[in-house]
């Protein structure tokens, strides 16, 4: 049994085969493109959510920084250093000692004969 194929039939067969290959390639390329578009849209959504989260986190850090600055501003008003307290206390004690010396001198003068005059 012999099969005879004319040249034009062979050309049409090859054109049909390459056409079918091109159609299959286009179909696969379309599916790949759709898959990539879906992935890129998912990545874009994730990036948007990350951006929103970063904005919220930046706002929280700004709030923390503002509260820290307020604390730094209020701290000197509410806090006395140990050295400042000691210095103030020693001034008060020196004044009390001076007053005690004056009172003692007055008491001694009043005890001396003729000292009260």
PyMOL commands that set and color helices and strands:
alter all, ss='L'
color gray80, all
select helices_A, chain A and resi 7-78+82-111
alter helices_A, ss='H'
color red, helices_A
deselect
rebuild
show_as cartoon
